[in-house]
């Protein structure tokens, strides 16, 4: 099975910058999903499978609203490279790489370019097996190995890269939302512009806060949504983030939510709303 990815990558200096760039990438780079990663360096990857997206356009071109095939090609197959100058101008001290990953039968080739402050600083002359390493070197990372963990199937869906160092789990989150859907919950939280990011994967809604500091999945169970998550934060900051989540949307619903520490002791419970 092949693997294709069209993405932008930024090298970041600290978590706050990474989160800011990830949010900007989601807003400015069409079709992309974005995620912060920590190995082999702190950075952001925002991308999508451009070939699958183009196939979706071919099946239902009217749903995309493009004027013609040329516009579809530019927006889907070249969109990130065309939009990166604008994004990079917003972060003039950061170098961004536009990378196209094409793998089949275990053999991968990489093509792309590097942008800084709105200008293209470098472009690979051709696709090659070490193209990504050449691009990373242009970003000030000359000694990275050939394997780059975030170039993995499922990474943008929330799966950890195969060799990413796992952060310690400090606690757990459990709860339930009554008489509500994942689509409705996503619409509510996104509409209230919370610090939590939402992503719908199949029937599961994934809620993520910070640099994956708190991750909660909402799964349909009949007329309810079962909430199940993990925390990489100490109890006090975890409670603060969940307070904000509850105030930003969950308190409007018939919902229970509970935070536990890593020993299983209950730290706080947010009660159901009385109707």
RATAGI-V719692 format. One record per residue. N is the residue number from 0. OMEGA is omega in whole degrees, -180 to 180 (999 if undefined). Layout:
[[N/OMEGA] [N/OMEGA]]
//
This chain:
[[0/180] [1/177] [2/-180] [3/180] [4/175] [5/-168] [6/169] [7/179] [8/176] [9/173] [10/-173] [11/-179] [12/-178] [13/-174] [14/-177] [15/178] [16/180] [17/180] [18/179] [19/179] [20/179] [21/179] [22/179] [23/179] [24/179] [25/-177] [26/-170] [27/-177] [28/-175] [29/176] [30/-171] [31/162] [32/-175] [33/-180] [34/175] [35/174] [36/-176] [37/179] [38/9] [39/173] [40/177] [41/-178] [42/179] [43/172] [44/177] [45/-176] [46/179] [47/175] [48/-174] [49/179] [50/177] [51/179] [52/179] [53/176] [54/177] [55/177] [56/-180] [57/179] [58/-176] [59/-175] [60/-177] [61/-177] [62/-179] [63/178] [64/178] [65/-177] [66/-177] [67/-178] [68/179] [69/179] [70/178] [71/179] [72/-179] [73/-175] [74/-175] [75/-173] [76/-180] [77/-170] [78/-177] [79/-179] [80/178] [81/-176] [82/-178] [83/178] [84/179] [85/180] [86/-177] [87/177] [88/179] [89/179] [90/-169] [91/-179] [92/-175] [93/173] [94/180] [95/172] [96/169] [97/-173] [98/172] [99/-177] [100/-179] [101/-177] [102/174] [103/179] [104/179] [105/178] [106/-177] [107/173] [108/-173] [109/176] [110/177] [111/-175] [112/-179] [113/-180] [114/175] [115/176] [116/175] [117/-176] [118/174] [119/-178] [120/-176] [121/173] [122/176] [123/179] [124/180] [125/177] [126/-179] [127/-179] [128/179] [129/-178] [130/-180] [131/179] [132/177] [133/178] [134/179] [135/177] [136/178] [137/176] [138/180] [139/-179] [140/-170] [141/-170] [142/-179] [143/177] [144/-178] [145/-179] [146/178] [147/-168] [148/-179] [149/173] [150/-176] [151/177] [152/178] [153/-178] [154/-180] [155/174] [156/178] [157/179] [158/178] [159/173] [160/-175] [161/-177] [162/179] [163/177] [164/-178] [165/174] [166/179] [167/177] [168/-176] [169/-178] [170/-179] [171/178] [172/177] [173/178] [174/-180] [175/172] [176/-176] [177/172] [178/-180] [179/-178] [180/177] [181/179] [182/179] [183/179] [184/178] [185/-180] [186/-180] [187/-176] [188/179] [189/180] [190/179] [191/175] [192/179] [193/176] [194/180] [195/176] [196/180] [197/177] [198/179] [199/179] [200/-173] [201/178] [202/-177] [203/174] [204/180] [205/177] [206/-177] [207/179] [208/178] [209/179] [210/-175] [211/180] [212/176] [213/179] [214/-179] [215/174] [216/176] [217/-175] [218/179] [219/175] [220/-175] [221/180] [222/-177] [223/169] [224/177] [225/180] [226/-177] [227/-177] [228/-180] [229/178] [230/174] [231/180] [232/171] [233/-174] [234/-176] [235/178] [236/176] [237/179] [238/-180] [239/179] [240/179] [241/172] [242/-179] [243/178] [244/-178] [245/-179] [246/-176] [247/-179] [248/-173] [249/-179] [250/177] [251/-176] [252/170] [253/-167] [254/169] [255/-180] [256/-178] [257/178] [258/178] [259/172] [260/-174] [261/176] [262/-179] [263/178] [264/179] [265/179] [266/-180] [267/176] [268/177] [269/-172] [270/177] [271/176] [272/178] [273/-179] [274/999]]
//
